[in-house]
Amino acid sequence: MKSTISSKGQITVPVTIREQLGLVPGTPVSFELCRGGVVLRKGVAGPHPVDRAYGQLVLDGPVDAVVDRLRGPRPSA
């Protein structure tokens, strides 16, 4: 199936694709660049799962110090 980009950079997703994916007005979508093109994916409404976890980790010091303790000291530059 084909579509054309408008002068405003908009595209029309063909009806059969919208119906199969359940794309209705307001549905978030994402574009992923891949070799030779782009992939359009149906997004998820609401916050990203990582956003929900943000701020939940409590550290006992600066991030670099915690990482150094877990991995060992970084080589000097």
Biopython code that builds the backbone (N, CA, C, O; Angstrom):
import numpy as np
from Bio.PDB.StructureBuilder import StructureBuilder

atoms = [
    (1, "MET", "N", (0.839, -1.179, 0.000)),
    (1, "MET", "CA", (0.000, 0.000, 0.000)),
    (1, "MET", "C", (0.877, 1.233, 0.000)),
    (1, "MET", "O", (1.988, 1.219, 0.531)),
    (2, "LYS", "N", (0.381, 2.282, -0.589)),
    (2, "LYS", "CA", (1.150, 3.513, -0.700)),
    (2, "LYS", "C", (0.372, 4.692, -0.132)),
    (2, "LYS", "O", (-0.854, 4.668, -0.028)),
    (3, "SER", "N", (1.119, 5.713, 0.227)),
    (3, "SER", "CA", (0.556, 6.982, 0.651)),
    (3, "SER", "C", (1.538, 8.059, 0.218)),
    (3, "SER", "O", (2.678, 7.756, -0.135)),
    (4, "THR", "N", (1.108, 9.304, 0.242)),
    (4, "THR", "CA", (1.951, 10.414, -0.170)),
    (4, "THR", "C", (2.062, 11.408, 0.971)),
    (4, "THR", "O", (1.084, 11.666, 1.673)),
    (5, "ILE", "N", (3.244, 11.964, 1.159)),
    (5, "ILE", "CA", (3.445, 12.952, 2.206)),
    (5, "ILE", "C", (2.926, 14.298, 1.713)),
    (5, "ILE", "O", (3.229, 14.722, 0.598)),
    (6, "SER", "N", (2.138, 14.966, 2.559)),
    (6, "SER", "CA", (1.589, 16.276, 2.194)),
    (6, "SER", "C", (2.654, 17.359, 2.360)),
    (6, "SER", "O", (3.750, 17.094, 2.855)),
    (7, "SER", "N", (2.326, 18.566, 1.946)),
    (7, "SER", "CA", (3.255, 19.687, 2.085)),
    (7, "SER", "C", (3.529, 20.010, 3.559)),
    (7, "SER", "O", (4.522, 20.664, 3.874)),
    (8, "LYS", "N", (2.659, 19.557, 4.452)),
    (8, "LYS", "CA", (2.851, 19.765, 5.886)),
    (8, "LYS", "C", (3.575, 18.581, 6.542)),
    (8, "LYS", "O", (3.737, 18.555, 7.762)),
    (9, "GLY", "N", (4.007, 17.607, 5.739)),
    (9, "GLY", "CA", (4.715, 16.456, 6.280)),
    (9, "GLY", "C", (3.795, 15.379, 6.830)),
    (9, "GLY", "O", (4.245, 14.486, 7.547)),
    (10, "GLN", "N", (2.521, 15.455, 6.505)),
    (10, "GLN", "CA", (1.550, 14.492, 7.004)),
    (10, "GLN", "C", (1.347, 13.367, 5.997)),
    (10, "GLN", "O", (1.518, 13.546, 4.791)),
    (11, "ILE", "N", (0.977, 12.195, 6.528)),
    (11, "ILE", "CA", (0.648, 11.068, 5.665)),
    (11, "ILE", "C", (-0.725, 10.538, 6.046)),
    (11, "ILE", "O", (-1.201, 10.759, 7.160)),
    (12, "THR", "N", (-1.354, 9.839, 5.114)),
    (12, "THR", "CA", (-2.615, 9.172, 5.390)),
    (12, "THR", "C", (-2.322, 7.686, 5.483)),
    (12, "THR", "O", (-1.807, 7.088, 4.539)),
    (13, "VAL", "N", (-2.651, 7.091, 6.622)),
    (13, "VAL", "CA", (-2.479, 5.648, 6.787)),
    (13, "VAL", "C", (-3.691, 4.985, 6.141)),
    (13, "VAL", "O", (-4.828, 5.324, 6.470)),
    (14, "PRO", "N", (-3.462, 4.045, 5.229)),
    (14, "PRO", "CA", (-4.591, 3.402, 4.546)),
    (14, "PRO", "C", (-5.590, 2.775, 5.525)),
    (14, "PRO", "O", (-5.215, 2.288, 6.591)),
    (15, "VAL", "N", (-6.852, 2.800, 5.141)),
    (15, "VAL", "CA", (-7.944, 2.325, 6.002)),
    (15, "VAL", "C", (-7.702, 0.902, 6.486)),
    (15, "VAL", "O", (-7.909, 0.615, 7.665)),
    (16, "THR", "N", (-7.270, 0.012, 5.612)),
    (16, "THR", "CA", (-7.078, -1.386, 6.035)),
    (16, "THR", "C", (-6.019, -1.499, 7.123)),
    (16, "THR", "O", (-6.155, -2.311, 8.038)),
    (17, "ILE", "N", (-4.973, -0.699, 7.032)),
    (17, "ILE", "CA", (-3.931, -0.711, 8.068)),
    (17, "ILE", "C", (-4.491, -0.155, 9.371)),
    (17, "ILE", "O", (-4.276, -0.732, 10.437)),
    (18, "ARG", "N", (-5.215, 0.973, 9.289)),
    (18, "ARG", "CA", (-5.810, 1.569, 10.497)),
    (18, "ARG", "C", (-6.743, 0.585, 11.174)),
    (18, "ARG", "O", (-6.727, 0.456, 12.398)),
    (19, "GLU", "N", (-7.550, -0.103, 10.399)),
    (19, "GLU", "CA", (-8.506, -1.057, 10.976)),
    (19, "GLU", "C", (-7.786, -2.235, 11.622)),
    (19, "GLU", "O", (-8.133, -2.638, 12.732)),
    (20, "GLN", "N", (-6.784, -2.793, 10.937)),
    (20, "GLN", "CA", (-6.077, -3.948, 11.477)),
    (20, "GLN", "C", (-5.320, -3.617, 12.760)),
    (20, "GLN", "O", (-5.230, -4.453, 13.659)),
    (21, "LEU", "N", (-4.774, -2.404, 12.850)),
    (21, "LEU", "CA", (-4.015, -2.012, 14.040)),
    (21, "LEU", "C", (-4.859, -1.299, 15.088)),
    (21, "LEU", "O", (-4.380, -1.022, 16.188)),
    (22, "GLY", "N", (-6.101, -1.002, 14.755)),
    (22, "GLY", "CA", (-6.945, -0.277, 15.707)),
    (22, "GLY", "C", (-6.499, 1.158, 15.885)),
    (22, "GLY", "O", (-6.592, 1.708, 16.982)),
    (23, "LEU", "N", (-6.015, 1.770, 14.816)),
    (23, "LEU", "CA", (-5.565, 3.152, 14.882)),
    (23, "LEU", "C", (-6.757, 4.084, 14.734)),
    (23, "LEU", "O", (-7.387, 4.140, 13.678)),
    (24, "VAL", "N", (-7.052, 4.797, 15.779)),
    (24, "VAL", "CA", (-8.144, 5.770, 15.772)),
    (24, "VAL", "C", (-7.535, 7.138, 16.047)),
    (24, "VAL", "O", (-6.398, 7.222, 16.512)),
    (25, "PRO", "N", (-8.272, 8.215, 15.769)),
    (25, "PRO", "CA", (-7.714, 9.543, 16.046)),
    (25, "PRO", "C", (-7.203, 9.641, 17.482)),
    (25, "PRO", "O", (-7.896, 9.263, 18.427)),
    (26, "GLY", "N", (-5.995, 10.148, 17.631)),
    (26, "GLY", "CA", (-5.384, 10.290, 18.949)),
    (26, "GLY", "C", (-4.491, 9.123, 19.358)),
    (26, "GLY", "O", (-3.824, 9.194, 20.390)),
    (27, "THR", "N", (-4.467, 8.046, 18.563)),
    (27, "THR", "CA", (-3.614, 6.906, 18.884)),
    (27, "THR", "C", (-2.151, 7.305, 18.691)),
    (27, "THR", "O", (-1.786, 7.780, 17.616)),
    (28, "PRO", "N", (-1.309, 7.122, 19.706)),
    (28, "PRO", "CA", (0.102, 7.442, 19.516)),
    (28, "PRO", "C", (0.767, 6.415, 18.604)),
    (28, "PRO", "O", (0.434, 5.231, 18.643)),
    (29, "VAL", "N", (1.697, 6.872, 17.795)),
    (29, "VAL", "CA", (2.485, 5.988, 16.929)),
    (29, "VAL", "C", (3.948, 6.386, 17.067)),
    (29, "VAL", "O", (4.262, 7.510, 17.458)),
    (30, "SER", "N", (4.830, 5.464, 16.746)),
    (30, "SER", "CA", (6.252, 5.772, 16.737)),
    (30, "SER", "C", (6.835, 5.383, 15.395)),
    (30, "SER", "O", (6.337, 4.480, 14.724)),
    (31, "PHE", "N", (7.892, 6.071, 15.013)),
    (31, "PHE", "CA", (8.602, 5.785, 13.776)),
    (31, "PHE", "C", (9.986, 5.299, 14.146)),
    (31, "PHE", "O", (10.676, 5.931, 14.946)),
    (32, "GLU", "N", (10.397, 4.179, 13.571)),
    (32, "GLU", "CA", (11.722, 3.633, 13.828)),
    (32, "GLU", "C", (12.470, 3.520, 12.510)),
    (32, "GLU", "O", (12.012, 2.864, 11.575)),
    (33, "LEU", "N", (13.630, 4.170, 12.448)),
    (33, "LEU", "CA", (14.459, 4.066, 11.253)),
    (33, "LEU", "C", (15.095, 2.686, 11.208)),
    (33, "LEU", "O", (15.594, 2.188, 12.217)),
    (34, "CYS", "N", (15.074, 2.083, 10.048)),
    (34, "CYS", "CA", (15.717, 0.788, 9.857)),
    (34, "CYS", "C", (16.422, 0.815, 8.511)),
    (34, "CYS", "O", (16.262, 1.754, 7.732)),
    (35, "ARG", "N", (17.186, -0.199, 8.252)),
    (35, "ARG", "CA", (17.937, -0.242, 7.001)),
    (35, "ARG", "C", (16.974, -0.147, 5.817)),
    (35, "ARG", "O", (16.112, -1.007, 5.637)),
    (36, "GLY", "N", (17.126, 0.881, 5.032)),
    (36, "GLY", "CA", (16.325, 1.014, 3.828)),
    (36, "GLY", "C", (14.939, 1.593, 4.019)),
    (36, "GLY", "O", (14.164, 1.614, 3.063)),
    (37, "GLY", "N", (14.587, 2.064, 5.206)),
    (37, "GLY", "CA", (13.247, 2.614, 5.369)),
    (37, "GLY", "C", (12.912, 2.980, 6.797)),
    (37, "GLY", "O", (13.783, 3.270, 7.617)),
    (38, "VAL", "N", (11.642, 2.956, 7.060)),
    (38, "VAL", "CA", (11.137, 3.314, 8.383)),
    (38, "VAL", "C", (9.986, 2.378, 8.730)),
    (38, "VAL", "O", (9.262, 1.916, 7.848)),
    (39, "VAL", "N", (9.825, 2.105, 10.022)),
    (39, "VAL", "CA", (8.741, 1.253, 10.497)),
    (39, "VAL", "C", (7.816, 2.116, 11.347)),
    (39, "VAL", "O", (8.274, 2.845, 12.227)),
    (40, "LEU", "N", (6.527, 2.034, 11.085)),
    (40, "LEU", "CA", (5.521, 2.720, 11.885)),
    (40, "LEU", "C", (4.951, 1.709, 12.870)),
    (40, "LEU", "O", (4.496, 0.639, 12.465)),
    (41, "ARG", "N", (4.969, 2.034, 14.151)),
    (41, "ARG", "CA", (4.436, 1.132, 15.172)),
    (41, "ARG", "C", (3.360, 1.831, 15.986)),
    (41, "ARG", "O", (3.455, 3.019, 16.294)),
    (42, "LYS", "N", (2.353, 1.075, 16.318)),
    (42, "LYS", "CA", (1.304, 1.584, 17.195)),
    (42, "LYS", "C", (1.910, 1.781, 18.575)),
    (42, "LYS", "O", (2.566, 0.885, 19.106)),
    (43, "GLY", "N", (1.692, 2.941, 19.147)),
    (43, "GLY", "CA", (2.229, 3.251, 20.461)),
    (43, "GLY", "C", (1.283, 2.805, 21.561)),
    (43, "GLY", "O", (0.249, 2.183, 21.316)),
    (44, "VAL", "N", (1.665, 3.138, 22.755)),
    (44, "VAL", "CA", (0.873, 2.806, 23.932)),
    (44, "VAL", "C", (0.461, 4.111, 24.595)),
    (44, "VAL", "O", (1.289, 4.996, 24.811)),
    (45, "ALA", "N", (-0.804, 4.225, 24.912)),
    (45, "ALA", "CA", (-1.279, 5.434, 25.583)),
    (45, "ALA", "C", (-0.766, 5.453, 27.017)),
    (45, "ALA", "O", (-0.534, 4.405, 27.620)),
    (46, "GLY", "N", (-0.596, 6.624, 27.537)),
    (46, "GLY", "CA", (-0.145, 6.759, 28.918)),
    (46, "GLY", "C", (1.371, 6.838, 28.992)),
    (46, "GLY", "O", (2.066, 6.842, 27.977)),
    (47, "PRO", "N", (1.863, 6.901, 30.224)),
    (47, "PRO", "CA", (3.307, 7.057, 30.390)),
    (47, "PRO", "C", (4.070, 5.795, 29.978)),
    (47, "PRO", "O", (3.556, 4.680, 30.066)),
    (48, "HIS", "N", (5.294, 6.000, 29.532)),
    (48, "HIS", "CA", (6.175, 4.896, 29.183)),
    (48, "HIS", "C", (6.512, 4.135, 30.466)),
    (48, "HIS", "O", (6.652, 4.761, 31.517)),
    (49, "PRO", "N", (6.646, 2.812, 30.416)),
    (49, "PRO", "CA", (6.958, 2.047, 31.633)),
    (49, "PRO", "C", (8.208, 2.543, 32.361)),
    (49, "PRO", "O", (8.260, 2.495, 33.590)),
    (50, "VAL", "N", (9.204, 3.014, 31.631)),
    (50, "VAL", "CA", (10.404, 3.543, 32.276)),
    (50, "VAL", "C", (10.072, 4.817, 33.046)),
    (50, "VAL", "O", (10.613, 5.052, 34.127)),
    (51, "ASP", "N", (9.181, 5.640, 32.491)),
    (51, "ASP", "CA", (8.787, 6.864, 33.186)),
    (51, "ASP", "C", (8.111, 6.553, 34.518)),
    (51, "ASP", "O", (8.272, 7.295, 35.487)),
    (52, "ARG", "N", (7.359, 5.465, 34.566)),
    (52, "ARG", "CA", (6.697, 5.096, 35.828)),
    (52, "ARG", "C", (7.711, 4.676, 36.888)),
    (52, "ARG", "O", (7.477, 4.861, 38.082)),
    (53, "ALA", "N", (8.834, 4.113, 36.454)),
    (53, "ALA", "CA", (9.855, 3.648, 37.395)),
    (53, "ALA", "C", (10.834, 4.754, 37.791)),
    (53, "ALA", "O", (11.578, 4.608, 38.761)),
    (54, "TYR", "N", (10.835, 5.871, 37.034)),
    (54, "TYR", "CA", (11.786, 6.945, 37.288)),
    (54, "TYR", "C", (11.656, 7.451, 38.726)),
    (54, "TYR", "O", (10.558, 7.726, 39.210)),
    (55, "GLY", "N", (12.793, 7.565, 39.388)),
    (55, "GLY", "CA", (12.818, 8.093, 40.749)),
    (55, "GLY", "C", (12.599, 7.045, 41.827)),
    (55, "GLY", "O", (12.613, 7.380, 43.012)),
    (56, "GLN", "N", (12.396, 5.775, 41.450)),
    (56, "GLN", "CA", (12.127, 4.731, 42.430)),
    (56, "GLN", "C", (13.406, 4.172, 43.057)),
    (56, "GLN", "O", (13.376, 3.656, 44.174)),
    (57, "LEU", "N", (14.518, 4.273, 42.344)),
    (57, "LEU", "CA", (15.773, 3.727, 42.825)),
    (57, "LEU", "C", (16.398, 4.682, 43.828)),
    (57, "LEU", "O", (16.606, 5.858, 43.531)),
    (58, "VAL", "N", (16.695, 4.176, 45.008)),
    (58, "VAL", "CA", (17.330, 4.988, 46.042)),
    (58, "VAL", "C", (18.782, 4.539, 46.150)),
    (58, "VAL", "O", (19.057, 3.380, 46.457)),
    (59, "LEU", "N", (19.698, 5.447, 45.899)),
    (59, "LEU", "CA", (21.120, 5.133, 45.934)),
    (59, "LEU", "C", (21.749, 5.666, 47.208)),
    (59, "LEU", "O", (21.276, 6.645, 47.785)),
    (60, "ASP", "N", (22.813, 5.018, 47.640)),
    (60, "ASP", "CA", (23.511, 5.455, 48.850)),
    (60, "ASP", "C", (24.707, 6.350, 48.535)),
    (60, "ASP", "O", (25.616, 6.491, 49.353)),
    (61, "GLY", "N", (24.703, 6.950, 47.354)),
    (61, "GLY", "CA", (25.777, 7.846, 46.965)),
    (61, "GLY", "C", (25.596, 8.262, 45.517)),
    (61, "GLY", "O", (24.589, 7.920, 44.896)),
    (62, "PRO", "N", (26.560, 8.998, 44.969)),
    (62, "PRO", "CA", (26.483, 9.400, 43.568)),
    (62, "PRO", "C", (26.484, 8.184, 42.638)),
    (62, "PRO", "O", (27.069, 7.150, 42.959)),
    (63, "VAL", "N", (25.835, 8.315, 41.503)),
    (63, "VAL", "CA", (25.713, 7.202, 40.555)),
    (63, "VAL", "C", (27.084, 6.657, 40.170)),
    (63, "VAL", "O", (27.279, 5.442, 40.154)),
    (64, "ASP", "N", (28.037, 7.538, 39.861)),
    (64, "ASP", "CA", (29.371, 7.079, 39.458)),
    (64, "ASP", "C", (30.017, 6.232, 40.552)),
    (64, "ASP", "O", (30.661, 5.227, 40.252)),
    (65, "ALA", "N", (29.855, 6.621, 41.803)),
    (65, "ALA", "CA", (30.448, 5.870, 42.908)),
    (65, "ALA", "C", (29.789, 4.493, 43.034)),
    (65, "ALA", "O", (30.472, 3.499, 43.282)),
    (66, "VAL", "N", (28.493, 4.432, 42.867)),
    (66, "VAL", "CA", (27.785, 3.152, 42.945)),
    (66, "VAL", "C", (28.222, 2.235, 41.806)),
    (66, "VAL", "O", (28.467, 1.048, 42.022)),
    (67, "VAL", "N", (28.319, 2.788, 40.586)),
    (67, "VAL", "CA", (28.746, 1.989, 39.429)),
    (67, "VAL", "C", (30.182, 1.512, 39.628)),
    (67, "VAL", "O", (30.485, 0.355, 39.336)),
    (68, "ASP", "N", (31.069, 2.372, 40.116)),
    (68, "ASP", "CA", (32.448, 1.965, 40.376)),
    (68, "ASP", "C", (32.505, 0.837, 41.402)),
    (68, "ASP", "O", (33.297, -0.095, 41.261)),
    (69, "ARG", "N", (31.681, 0.919, 42.417)),
    (69, "ARG", "CA", (31.651, -0.124, 43.446)),
    (69, "ARG", "C", (31.171, -1.448, 42.861)),
    (69, "ARG", "O", (31.677, -2.508, 43.230)),
    (70, "LEU", "N", (30.188, -1.394, 41.942)),
    (70, "LEU", "CA", (29.651, -2.616, 41.350)),
    (70, "LEU", "C", (30.594, -3.209, 40.302)),
    (70, "LEU", "O", (30.781, -4.425, 40.259)),
    (71, "ARG", "N", (31.185, -2.370, 39.467)),
    (71, "ARG", "CA", (32.020, -2.834, 38.353)),
    (71, "ARG", "C", (33.502, -2.833, 38.673)),
    (71, "ARG", "O", (34.281, -3.537, 38.031)),
    (72, "GLY", "N", (33.886, -2.063, 39.641)),
    (72, "GLY", "CA", (35.303, -1.832, 39.890)),
    (72, "GLY", "C", (35.655, -0.473, 39.315)),
    (72, "GLY", "O", (34.926, 0.052, 38.473)),
    (73, "PRO", "N", (36.752, 0.097, 39.754)),
    (73, "PRO", "CA", (37.113, 1.440, 39.299)),
    (73, "PRO", "C", (37.348, 1.494, 37.789)),
    (73, "PRO", "O", (37.803, 0.527, 37.178)),
    (74, "ARG", "N", (37.030, 2.639, 37.211)),
    (74, "ARG", "CA", (37.254, 2.870, 35.779)),
    (74, "ARG", "C", (38.737, 3.108, 35.532)),
    (74, "ARG", "O", (39.436, 3.665, 36.377)),
    (75, "PRO", "N", (39.205, 2.683, 34.372)),
    (75, "PRO", "CA", (40.625, 2.978, 34.046)),
    (75, "PRO", "C", (40.820, 4.482, 33.907)),
    (75, "PRO", "O", (39.932, 5.181, 33.420)),
    (76, "SER", "N", (41.942, 4.969, 34.321)),
    (76, "SER", "CA", (42.204, 6.401, 34.186)),
    (76, "SER", "C", (42.482, 6.735, 32.737)),
    (76, "SER", "O", (43.053, 5.937, 31.993)),
    (77, "ALA", "N", (42.068, 7.931, 32.351)),
    (77, "ALA", "CA", (42.189, 8.337, 30.932)),
    (77, "ALA", "C", (43.552, 8.791, 30.576)),
    (77, "ALA", "O", (43.799, 9.159, 29.428)),
]
sb = StructureBuilder()
sb.init_structure("model")
sb.init_model(0)
sb.init_chain("A")
sb.init_seg("    ")
for serial, (resi, resn, name, xyz) in enumerate(atoms, 1):
    if name == "N":
        sb.init_residue(resn, " ", resi, " ")
    sb.init_atom(name, np.array(xyz, "f"), 0.0, 1.0, " ", f" {name:<3s}", serial, name[0])
structure = sb.get_structure()
